[in-house]
Amino acid sequence: MTKHASFAEARNQVRAALAAMGSGRPEVYIDCWAKSEDTTLFGAWGPIESGYRRLVETFRWVGHRFKGGALVPEDIVSFESGDLAYTVGFERGEVSVDANAPASMTIRVTHVYRRIDGEWYLVHRHADFPPSDQRTGGVRSVGPDGET
């Protein structure tokens, strides 16, 4: 990862990395992660991993499933305090998965960042495909300002 002293710069790097991931290039996203054994992943396609090496294996598997698309983060909330920060929102895009025709994809995502030696890195990702809102029978959409 290009070193970023500000949280905003780190978020921009993750944004670019997710675009690369949607095109089948996971290395850029992998570079955003702390090379630590306490990094964790609760992945949208099921993997639950701990430790940088395991995350790298999983991100390569996920990245190679994608082709010719981009995932665009829509942060609903971003917060920074001291050496920890997080974003909560969605990743959306038109992507081809497993050589299928391109289709819309929405993933609900929380990222946790940690400042290590003055630089921001990802240390946790929790992602899933949003379930239907059982109160209304449909998926509830939340915009960047938190409005439905």
C-alpha positions as CSV (number, residue, x, y, z in Angstrom):
1,M,0.0,0.0,0.0
2,T,1.2,3.5,-0.7
3,K,1.7,4.9,2.8
4,H,-1.1,7.3,3.9
5,A,-0.8,9.4,7.0
6,S,-4.5,10.5,6.8
7,F,-7.6,8.3,7.1
8,A,-9.1,10.1,4.1
9,E,-6.1,9.0,2.0
10,A,-6.4,5.4,3.2
11,R,-10.1,5.4,2.3
12,N,-9.2,6.7,-1.2
13,Q,-6.7,3.9,-1.6
14,V,-9.3,1.3,-0.5
15,R,-11.7,2.8,-3.0
16,A,-9.1,2.3,-5.8
17,A,-8.3,-1.2,-4.6
18,L,-11.9,-2.3,-4.6
19,A,-12.2,-1.2,-8.3
20,A,-9.2,-3.3,-9.0
21,M,-10.7,-6.3,-7.1
22,G,-13.9,-6.1,-9.2
23,S,-11.7,-6.4,-12.3
24,G,-10.0,-9.5,-11.0
25,R,-6.8,-7.9,-9.5
26,P,-6.8,-8.6,-5.8
27,E,-3.2,-7.6,-5.1
28,V,-4.0,-3.9,-4.8
29,Y,-6.6,-4.6,-2.1
30,I,-4.3,-7.0,-0.3
31,D,-1.7,-4.2,0.0
32,C,-4.2,-2.2,2.0
33,W,-4.1,-4.8,4.9
34,A,-1.9,-4.8,8.0
35,K,0.6,-7.7,7.8
36,S,-0.5,-8.9,11.2
37,E,-1.8,-12.1,12.7
38,D,-4.7,-10.2,14.3
39,T,-6.3,-9.2,11.0
40,T,-9.7,-10.7,10.5
41,L,-12.3,-11.3,7.7
42,F,-16.0,-12.3,7.9
43,G,-16.5,-12.6,4.1
44,A,-19.6,-12.2,2.1
45,W,-19.2,-15.6,0.4
46,G,-18.6,-17.4,3.7
47,P,-15.0,-17.4,4.6
48,I,-14.1,-16.5,8.2
49,E,-10.4,-16.0,8.4
50,S,-7.8,-14.7,10.9
51,G,-4.2,-13.8,10.1
52,Y,-2.7,-11.9,7.2
53,R,-1.6,-15.1,5.3
54,R,-5.1,-16.6,5.4
55,L,-6.7,-13.3,4.3
56,V,-4.3,-13.1,1.3
57,E,-5.3,-16.6,0.2
58,T,-9.0,-15.7,0.5
59,F,-8.7,-12.4,-1.3
60,R,-6.9,-14.0,-4.2
61,W,-9.7,-16.6,-4.4
62,V,-12.3,-13.9,-4.3
63,G,-10.5,-11.6,-6.7
64,H,-10.0,-14.3,-9.3
65,R,-13.8,-14.9,-9.4
66,F,-14.3,-11.3,-10.7
67,K,-13.8,-10.0,-14.2
68,G,-14.3,-6.7,-15.9
69,G,-16.2,-4.8,-13.2
70,A,-15.6,-2.5,-10.2
71,L,-16.9,-2.4,-6.7
72,V,-17.6,1.2,-5.6
73,P,-17.8,1.9,-1.9
74,E,-20.7,4.0,-0.5
75,D,-19.8,4.9,3.0
76,I,-22.8,5.7,5.1
77,V,-20.7,6.3,8.2
78,S,-17.0,6.9,8.6
79,F,-15.4,7.6,12.0
80,E,-11.9,8.1,13.2
81,S,-10.6,8.3,16.8
82,G,-7.0,8.0,17.8
83,D,-5.4,5.0,16.1
84,L,-8.7,3.3,15.2
85,A,-11.3,4.1,12.5
86,Y,-14.2,2.4,10.7
87,T,-16.5,2.7,7.7
88,V,-20.0,1.3,7.4
89,G,-21.8,1.1,4.1
90,F,-22.2,-0.7,0.8
91,E,-20.1,-1.7,-2.1
92,R,-22.0,-1.7,-5.4
93,G,-21.1,-2.5,-8.9
94,E,-21.8,-4.3,-12.2
95,V,-19.5,-7.3,-12.1
96,S,-18.9,-10.7,-13.8
97,V,-18.5,-13.5,-11.3
98,D,-17.2,-16.9,-12.2
99,A,-17.4,-16.0,-16.0
100,N,-21.1,-15.3,-15.8
101,A,-22.7,-12.3,-17.5
102,P,-22.2,-9.0,-15.7
103,A,-24.8,-8.4,-13.0
104,S,-25.5,-5.8,-10.3
105,M,-23.9,-6.7,-7.0
106,T,-24.5,-5.0,-3.6
107,I,-22.5,-6.0,-0.6
108,R,-23.0,-4.6,2.9
109,V,-19.6,-3.8,4.4
110,T,-17.9,-2.7,7.6
111,H,-14.2,-2.0,7.5
112,V,-12.0,-1.4,10.5
113,Y,-8.7,0.5,10.1
114,R,-5.8,0.8,12.5
115,R,-3.0,3.3,12.4
116,I,0.3,1.4,12.7
117,D,3.6,3.4,12.8
118,G,1.7,6.5,11.6
119,E,0.1,4.8,8.6
120,W,-3.5,3.5,8.2
121,Y,-4.2,-0.1,7.3
122,L,-7.3,-2.3,7.2
123,V,-7.5,-4.9,10.1
124,H,-11.1,-6.2,9.7
125,R,-13.8,-6.6,7.1
126,H,-17.3,-7.9,7.7
127,A,-19.4,-8.2,4.5
128,D,-22.5,-9.9,3.5
129,F,-25.2,-9.7,0.8
130,P,-28.0,-7.6,2.4
131,P,-31.0,-9.7,3.3
132,S,-34.6,-8.6,2.8
133,D,-36.0,-6.4,5.5
134,Q,-38.5,-8.7,7.0
135,R,-40.5,-5.8,8.4
136,T,-41.4,-4.7,4.9
137,G,-40.7,-7.7,2.6
138,G,-38.1,-5.8,0.7
139,V,-34.5,-4.6,0.9
140,R,-34.1,-1.4,2.8
141,S,-31.9,1.1,1.0
142,V,-29.9,3.7,3.0
143,G,-28.4,6.6,1.3
144,P,-25.0,8.3,2.1
145,D,-26.8,10.8,4.4
146,G,-28.4,7.9,6.4
147,E,-31.9,8.6,4.9
148,T,-34.0,5.7,3.6
